[in-house]
Amino acid sequence: MRKNIEQNDFSYFQCINCGQAFAITKEEQLFYANKMWPMPKRCKKCRDIRRKKLAEEEKEHGERRRVQQLNDVTATSPFRIIKDKDEIILKPMKTLYIIGNGFDIMHGVPSGYYNFRDSLGKHSDLREALETYIKKRDLWADFEEGLAAIDADTMIAGLDEWMDTYNAYDTDAQAADFYLAVEAAIRPTQVIMDELPKRFRKWINTLSPHIDNKPLKGIINFGERYINFNYTEFLETIYDVSEKNVVYLHGCRKNKREKLILGHSQVAESDWSLPDIVEGSHIRMEQKLYDAQEIATNYLGEYDASTEKNTDEIINKNKLFFESLGNIKDIVVIGHSLSKVDYPYFKEIIQCNNEFEELTWYISCHSANDIDNAQRFADVMGIRFKQIKLFVV
């Protein structure tokens, strides 16, 4: 039953914007007092309007800062900067397009990993497991690589307490007690393995574009070949690119039975070690704890394997496509961060090309970080700077 609030449970204030009176309950006043916050000066309607305005101003400020930083970096960039997309002249039927998540974002698709985080809600077991047990300052900025940074040491170190909680050290303890303790210790990894694929697929299925224009009109040639790192089909639906010309390396949501591949690179650091057992423990307890640590480590190895992107297997699956790239002259990279998790694919493209030293790379950039990434990418791939041309999107 809804609580009846008496008239004297309210205090009334005058909004400094609209002049209307608005009420604040005694309970709300106590909340503000405990937080040592000033009382609201505006009614809820005016607060909402002001909050929206401040958010828009912050967004505009961030955009101005992004453009200024981009201009500052491009002024000293070792690459040629293309400011007019008409300068992108591609060789017909000898162009490969590489499409990343920035492609979806520039078409109004809220497809960043921060958006995925928000879709989980604040009280999600999956989100709690990820944000609590991934040792990365900003997990969602580089989510896939972050999956390798599981805090295995903390989980293994907590085994002793879990063994005690489930009475696994007792002389009459059952095997079930022992395994329950181990499973409790490594539960966050099980939550991630079980829930991440399902929640990620569910979120991907909700995505759709929110703009009507085609910002890449004049760049996209629907008859060329494409490697699409996205899970969505917007390249086809927006620009009429034929499905037969597109390789979805990590799966496409159109195929309901196809697994969407998500994970860290095979070279990511994801090692851990067994902690020292406390000296002086009873020998039987030491052995049980050691056995539990060994089993937990095996479980953690399963986690590592399940969250790893097996690029060798993916390349082998698409071997004929990669081998067909021998005559490519131009490569257009749109909206791809050039993250090291995908380096093996780029190395395979270069290796399969007959004249890789003559390739021209057109790489889109949206921020100053993109230029830094392009320079690091060129160094690792052995691409000369003069082969790379950047265009701003």
C-alpha positions as CSV (number, residue, x, y, z in Angstrom):
1,M,0.0,0.0,0.0
2,R,1.3,3.4,-0.9
3,K,2.4,5.5,2.1
4,N,0.3,8.6,2.8
5,I,2.4,11.7,3.1
6,E,1.1,14.4,5.3
7,Q,1.3,18.1,4.3
8,N,3.9,18.8,6.9
9,D,6.2,16.2,5.5
10,F,7.0,18.6,2.7
11,S,8.9,21.9,2.4
12,Y,8.2,24.2,-0.5
13,F,10.7,26.1,-2.5
14,Q,10.5,28.6,-5.4
15,C,12.3,27.6,-8.6
16,I,14.9,30.2,-9.6
17,N,14.2,29.6,-13.3
18,C,10.4,29.3,-13.7
19,G,9.3,30.8,-10.4
20,Q,7.0,27.9,-9.7
21,A,6.8,26.3,-6.2
22,F,8.1,22.8,-5.9
23,A,8.1,20.4,-2.9
24,I,10.9,18.5,-1.3
25,T,10.1,15.8,1.3
26,K,11.7,15.8,4.7
27,E,13.3,12.5,3.8
28,E,14.9,14.1,0.7
29,Q,16.1,17.1,2.8
30,L,17.8,14.7,5.2
31,F,19.5,12.9,2.3
32,Y,20.9,16.2,1.0
33,A,22.0,17.2,4.5
34,N,23.8,13.9,5.1
35,K,25.6,14.3,1.8
36,M,26.4,18.0,2.7
37,W,24.8,19.0,-0.6
38,P,23.0,22.3,-1.1
39,M,19.2,22.1,-1.5
40,P,17.9,22.1,-5.1
41,K,17.2,25.6,-6.4
42,R,15.2,24.4,-9.4
43,C,12.1,22.3,-9.9
44,K,12.5,18.8,-11.5
45,K,11.4,20.0,-14.9
46,C,13.9,22.9,-14.9
47,R,16.6,20.6,-13.5
48,D,16.1,18.1,-16.3
49,I,16.2,20.9,-18.9
50,R,19.5,22.3,-17.4
51,R,21.0,18.8,-17.2
52,K,20.3,18.2,-20.9
53,K,21.7,21.6,-21.8
54,L,24.9,21.0,-19.8
55,A,25.3,17.5,-21.4
56,E,24.9,19.1,-24.9
57,E,27.5,21.8,-24.0
58,E,29.9,19.1,-22.7
59,K,29.4,17.1,-25.9
60,E,30.1,20.2,-28.1
61,H,33.2,21.1,-25.9
62,G,34.5,17.5,-26.3
63,E,34.0,17.7,-30.1
64,R,35.8,21.0,-30.4
65,R,38.7,19.5,-28.3
66,R,38.8,16.4,-30.5
67,V,39.0,18.5,-33.7
68,Q,41.7,20.7,-32.2
69,Q,43.8,17.8,-31.1
70,L,43.4,16.1,-34.4
71,N,44.5,19.3,-36.2
72,D,47.5,19.7,-34.0
73,V,48.6,16.1,-34.6
74,T,48.0,16.1,-38.4
75,A,50.1,19.2,-38.7
76,T,53.2,17.2,-37.7
77,S,52.0,13.8,-38.9
78,P,54.5,11.8,-41.1
79,F,51.6,10.7,-43.3
80,R,49.9,12.6,-46.0
81,I,46.5,13.9,-44.9
82,I,43.7,13.8,-47.4
83,K,41.1,16.5,-46.6
84,D,38.8,16.0,-49.6
85,K,37.5,12.4,-50.2
86,D,37.6,13.1,-54.0
87,E,41.4,12.7,-53.7
88,I,40.9,9.1,-52.8
89,I,41.5,7.5,-56.3
90,L,41.2,3.7,-56.2
91,K,42.2,1.2,-58.8
92,P,39.1,-0.6,-60.0
93,M,38.7,-4.2,-58.9
94,K,42.0,-4.1,-57.1
95,T,40.8,-2.6,-53.8
96,L,40.3,-4.2,-50.5
97,Y,38.1,-2.5,-47.8
98,I,38.6,-3.2,-44.2
99,I,35.7,-2.2,-42.1
100,G,35.8,-1.7,-38.3
101,N,33.4,-0.6,-35.6
102,G,33.9,3.1,-36.4
103,F,32.0,2.4,-39.6
104,D,28.9,1.6,-37.6
105,I,29.4,4.5,-35.2
106,M,29.6,7.0,-38.0
107,H,26.3,5.8,-39.2
108,G,24.6,6.4,-35.8
109,V,24.9,2.9,-34.4
110,P,25.6,2.9,-30.7
111,S,28.0,0.0,-31.0
112,G,30.8,0.9,-28.6
113,Y,31.8,-1.3,-25.7
114,Y,30.6,1.4,-23.3
115,N,27.2,0.9,-24.9
116,F,27.4,-2.8,-24.3
117,R,28.3,-2.1,-20.7
118,D,25.2,0.2,-20.3
119,S,23.0,-2.5,-21.8
120,L,24.0,-4.9,-19.0
121,G,22.6,-2.5,-16.3
122,K,24.1,-1.6,-13.0
123,H,23.1,-4.8,-11.2
124,S,24.3,-7.4,-13.7
125,D,26.3,-10.4,-12.4
126,L,28.3,-10.3,-15.7
127,R,29.1,-6.6,-15.3
128,E,30.1,-7.1,-11.7
129,A,32.4,-10.0,-12.6
130,L,34.0,-8.1,-15.4
131,E,34.6,-4.8,-13.6
132,T,35.7,-6.5,-10.3
133,Y,38.0,-9.2,-11.7
134,I,39.5,-7.7,-14.8
135,K,42.8,-5.9,-13.9
136,K,42.5,-3.0,-16.3
137,R,42.1,0.6,-15.5
138,D,39.5,1.2,-18.3
139,L,38.2,-2.2,-19.2
140,W,35.6,-0.9,-21.7
141,A,38.1,1.2,-23.7
142,D,39.9,-2.0,-24.9
143,F,37.4,-4.6,-23.9
144,E,38.7,-7.6,-25.9
145,E,42.3,-7.3,-24.8
146,G,41.0,-6.7,-21.3
147,L,39.5,-10.1,-21.1
148,A,43.1,-11.5,-20.9
149,A,43.7,-9.5,-17.7
150,I,41.6,-11.7,-15.4
151,D,42.6,-11.3,-11.7
152,A,43.5,-15.0,-11.3
153,D,45.9,-14.4,-8.4
154,T,43.1,-12.9,-6.2
155,M,40.8,-15.8,-6.9
156,I,43.4,-18.5,-6.2
157,A,44.5,-16.6,-3.1
158,G,40.9,-16.7,-1.8
159,L,40.8,-20.5,-2.0
160,D,41.9,-21.1,1.6
161,E,39.0,-19.1,2.9
162,W,36.5,-20.9,0.6
163,M,37.9,-24.2,1.7
164,D,37.3,-23.3,5.3
165,T,33.8,-21.9,4.5
166,Y,32.7,-25.2,2.9
167,N,34.4,-27.3,5.6
168,A,36.6,-28.9,3.0
169,Y,39.5,-29.3,5.5
170,D,37.4,-31.4,7.9
171,T,38.4,-35.1,8.2
172,D,34.8,-36.1,7.2
173,A,34.6,-33.7,4.3
174,Q,33.2,-35.0,1.0
175,A,34.6,-34.5,-2.5
176,A,31.5,-32.3,-3.1
177,D,32.7,-29.9,-0.4
178,F,36.1,-29.7,-2.0
179,Y,34.8,-28.9,-5.5
180,L,32.2,-26.4,-4.2
181,A,35.0,-24.4,-2.6
182,V,37.0,-24.4,-5.9
183,E,33.9,-23.4,-7.9
184,A,33.1,-20.6,-5.5
185,A,36.6,-19.2,-5.8
186,I,36.6,-19.1,-9.6
187,R,32.9,-18.3,-10.1
188,P,33.6,-14.9,-11.8
189,T,35.3,-16.8,-14.7
190,Q,32.3,-19.1,-15.0
191,V,29.9,-16.2,-15.1
192,I,31.9,-14.5,-17.8
193,M,32.2,-17.7,-19.9
194,D,28.5,-18.5,-19.5
195,E,26.9,-15.1,-19.8
196,L,29.2,-13.0,-22.1
197,P,28.4,-14.8,-25.4
198,K,24.6,-14.7,-24.7
199,R,24.4,-11.1,-23.5
200,F,26.7,-9.9,-26.3
201,R,24.6,-11.6,-29.0
202,K,21.4,-10.2,-27.5
203,W,22.9,-6.7,-27.5
204,I,24.2,-7.0,-31.1
205,N,20.8,-8.0,-32.2
206,T,19.3,-4.7,-31.0
207,L,21.7,-2.4,-33.0
208,S,20.4,-0.3,-35.8
209,P,21.5,2.9,-37.7
210,H,20.1,6.2,-36.6
211,I,21.0,8.5,-39.6
212,D,19.6,8.6,-43.1
213,N,22.6,10.0,-45.0
214,K,25.5,8.1,-46.4
215,P,28.7,9.8,-45.1
216,L,31.0,7.4,-47.1
217,K,29.2,7.9,-50.4
218,G,31.9,8.3,-53.1
219,I,34.4,6.2,-51.1
220,I,32.5,2.9,-50.9
221,N,32.6,0.9,-54.2
222,F,30.0,-1.9,-53.8
223,G,31.8,-4.1,-56.4
224,E,35.1,-4.5,-54.5
225,R,36.1,-7.0,-51.8
226,Y,35.5,-6.4,-48.1
227,I,36.8,-7.7,-44.7
228,N,34.2,-6.7,-42.1
229,F,35.2,-6.9,-38.5
230,N,31.7,-5.9,-37.4
231,Y,28.9,-8.3,-36.6
232,T,26.3,-6.2,-38.4
233,E,25.2,-6.1,-42.0
234,F,24.9,-2.4,-42.4
235,L,27.6,-2.3,-45.1
236,E,25.1,-4.3,-47.2
237,T,21.9,-2.5,-46.3
238,I,23.2,1.1,-46.5
239,Y,25.6,0.8,-49.5
240,D,24.2,-2.1,-51.4
241,V,27.4,-4.1,-51.1
242,S,26.7,-7.7,-52.1
243,E,27.0,-10.3,-49.4
244,K,29.2,-12.5,-51.6
245,N,31.8,-9.7,-51.6
246,V,32.0,-9.5,-47.8
247,V,33.9,-11.7,-45.4
248,Y,32.7,-11.4,-41.8
249,L,35.8,-12.7,-40.0
250,H,34.2,-12.7,-36.6
251,G,30.7,-13.7,-37.6
252,C,27.5,-11.9,-38.6
253,R,24.3,-11.6,-36.7
254,K,22.3,-12.5,-39.8
255,N,23.3,-16.1,-39.3
256,K,21.5,-17.0,-36.1
257,R,23.5,-20.2,-35.7
258,E,26.9,-18.7,-36.2
259,K,29.0,-17.9,-33.2
260,L,30.1,-14.3,-32.8
261,I,33.8,-14.3,-32.1
262,L,34.9,-12.1,-29.3
263,G,38.2,-12.2,-27.4
264,H,41.7,-11.2,-26.7
265,S,44.7,-11.9,-28.9
266,Q,46.8,-15.1,-28.7
267,V,49.8,-13.0,-27.7
268,A,48.0,-11.2,-24.8
269,E,49.6,-11.7,-21.3
270,S,47.4,-13.8,-19.1
271,D,49.7,-15.7,-16.8
272,W,49.4,-16.3,-13.0
273,S,51.2,-18.3,-10.4
274,L,50.3,-20.3,-7.3
275,P,50.7,-18.3,-4.1
276,D,52.8,-19.8,-1.3
277,I,50.9,-21.9,1.3
278,V,51.2,-20.5,4.8
279,E,54.0,-22.2,6.7
280,G,53.1,-24.2,9.7
281,S,49.8,-25.5,8.2
282,H,48.9,-29.1,8.9
283,I,50.4,-31.3,6.1
284,R,47.0,-32.7,5.2
285,M,45.5,-29.2,4.8
286,E,48.5,-28.1,2.8
287,Q,48.0,-30.9,0.3
288,K,44.3,-30.2,0.0
289,L,44.9,-26.5,-0.6
290,Y,47.6,-27.3,-3.2
291,D,45.2,-29.7,-5.0
292,A,42.5,-27.1,-5.0
293,Q,44.9,-24.5,-6.4
294,E,45.9,-26.9,-9.2
295,I,42.3,-27.5,-10.1
296,A,41.5,-23.8,-10.0
297,T,44.4,-23.1,-12.3
298,N,43.1,-25.7,-14.8
299,Y,39.7,-23.9,-14.7
300,L,41.4,-20.6,-15.3
301,G,43.2,-22.1,-18.3
302,E,39.8,-23.0,-19.7
303,Y,38.7,-19.4,-19.2
304,D,41.7,-18.1,-21.0
305,A,41.1,-20.5,-23.9
306,S,37.4,-19.6,-24.1
307,T,38.1,-15.8,-24.2
308,E,40.9,-16.0,-26.7
309,K,40.4,-15.1,-30.3
310,N,41.9,-17.9,-32.3
311,T,43.2,-15.9,-35.3
312,D,45.1,-18.8,-36.8
313,E,41.9,-20.9,-37.0
314,I,40.0,-17.9,-38.5
315,I,42.7,-17.2,-41.1
316,N,42.8,-20.9,-42.1
317,K,39.0,-21.0,-42.4
318,N,39.2,-18.0,-44.8
319,K,42.4,-19.1,-46.5
320,L,41.1,-19.0,-50.1
321,F,39.9,-15.4,-49.6
322,F,43.3,-14.2,-48.2
323,E,45.1,-16.0,-51.0
324,S,42.9,-14.1,-53.5
325,L,44.4,-10.8,-52.4
326,G,47.6,-11.2,-54.3
327,N,46.6,-8.6,-56.9
328,I,45.3,-5.9,-54.5
329,K,46.8,-2.4,-55.1
330,D,44.8,-0.3,-52.6
331,I,43.6,-1.0,-49.1
332,V,41.0,1.3,-47.5
333,V,40.7,1.0,-43.7
334,I,37.5,2.5,-42.4
335,G,36.7,2.8,-38.7
336,H,39.2,0.2,-37.5
337,S,41.3,1.1,-34.5
338,L,44.3,-1.0,-35.8
339,S,44.4,-2.8,-32.5
340,K,47.0,-5.4,-32.0
341,V,44.3,-8.1,-31.4
342,D,43.8,-8.0,-35.2
343,Y,47.4,-7.7,-36.3
344,P,47.5,-11.4,-37.4
345,Y,44.9,-10.6,-40.1
346,F,46.8,-7.7,-41.5
347,K,50.0,-9.7,-41.5
348,E,48.3,-12.4,-43.5
349,I,47.0,-9.8,-46.0
350,I,50.5,-8.4,-46.5
351,Q,52.0,-11.9,-46.8
352,C,49.5,-12.9,-49.5
353,N,50.1,-9.8,-51.5
354,N,52.5,-10.0,-54.5
355,E,53.7,-6.4,-54.2
356,F,53.0,-5.4,-50.6
357,E,55.8,-2.8,-50.8
358,E,53.8,-1.0,-53.5
359,L,50.4,-1.1,-51.7
360,T,48.7,2.2,-51.0
361,W,46.9,2.3,-47.6
362,Y,44.0,4.8,-47.1
363,I,43.3,4.8,-43.4
364,S,40.4,6.8,-41.8
365,C,41.1,8.9,-38.7
366,H,38.7,10.5,-36.3
367,S,41.0,11.4,-33.4
368,A,44.6,12.1,-32.6
369,N,44.8,8.6,-31.2
370,D,44.0,7.2,-34.6
371,I,47.2,8.8,-36.0
372,D,49.3,7.4,-33.2
373,N,47.8,3.9,-33.8
374,A,48.5,4.2,-37.6
375,Q,52.2,5.0,-36.9
376,R,52.6,2.1,-34.5
377,F,50.8,-0.1,-37.0
378,A,53.1,0.9,-39.8
379,D,56.2,0.2,-37.6
380,V,55.0,-3.3,-36.7
381,M,53.9,-4.2,-40.2
382,G,56.9,-2.8,-41.9
383,I,54.9,-0.4,-44.0
384,R,56.7,2.8,-45.2
385,F,55.0,6.0,-44.1
386,K,54.8,7.2,-47.7
387,Q,52.5,4.2,-48.5
388,I,49.9,5.5,-46.0
389,K,47.4,8.3,-46.6
390,L,45.0,9.4,-43.9
391,F,41.6,10.8,-44.5
392,V,39.4,12.4,-41.8
393,V,35.9,11.1,-41.2
